[in-house]
Amino acid sequence: MLDALPAEKLNAVRSLLEVMVEPLACSLALAEVEEDDLTPETAAALDRARASLARGEGIPHYEILREFGLKQ
């Protein structure tokens, strides 16, 4: 799929992946966080995020593909 992208969109994907992976790389050093270790604010934010996904408010894969001019 990456081979099908024009250069300007490939650069956008690269930048997006870098942003997505940076927090992951940092969090891997912390290992897994136990629910008891979460602050009330973080626990509330996770609850809101899970509820949002349960309501179907995420972005469907086909919409992301369409944004980059790709098809499933």
GITAGI-V363515 format. One record per residue. N is the residue number from 1. OMEGA is omega in whole degrees, 0 to 359 (none if undefined). NEAR is the number of other C-alpha atoms within 8 Angstrom. Layout:
[[N	OMEGA	NEAR] [N	OMEGA	NEAR]]
//
This chain:
[[1	180	4] [2	179	5] [3	182	4] [4	183	5] [5	171	9] [6	187	6] [7	183	6] [8	178	6] [9	177	9] [10	177	10] [11	178	8] [12	178	8] [13	179	8] [14	180	8] [15	179	8] [16	179	8] [17	178	8] [18	179	8] [19	182	8] [20	186	8] [21	182	8] [22	179	8] [23	179	8] [24	181	8] [25	179	8] [26	185	8] [27	179	8] [28	179	8] [29	181	6] [30	185	7] [31	182	6] [32	178	5] [33	177	7] [34	178	6] [35	181	6] [36	182	4] [37	182	6] [38	173	10] [39	177	6] [40	179	6] [41	180	7] [42	178	8] [43	178	10] [44	179	8] [45	177	8] [46	177	8] [47	179	8] [48	180	8] [49	179	8] [50	179	8] [51	179	8] [52	178	10] [53	179	9] [54	178	7] [55	179	6] [56	183	6] [57	175	7] [58	178	6] [59	181	6] [60	181	6] [61	183	6] [62	178	8] [63	177	8] [64	178	9] [65	180	11] [66	179	9] [67	180	7] [68	177	8] [69	181	6] [70	177	7] [71	179	6] [72	none	4]]
//
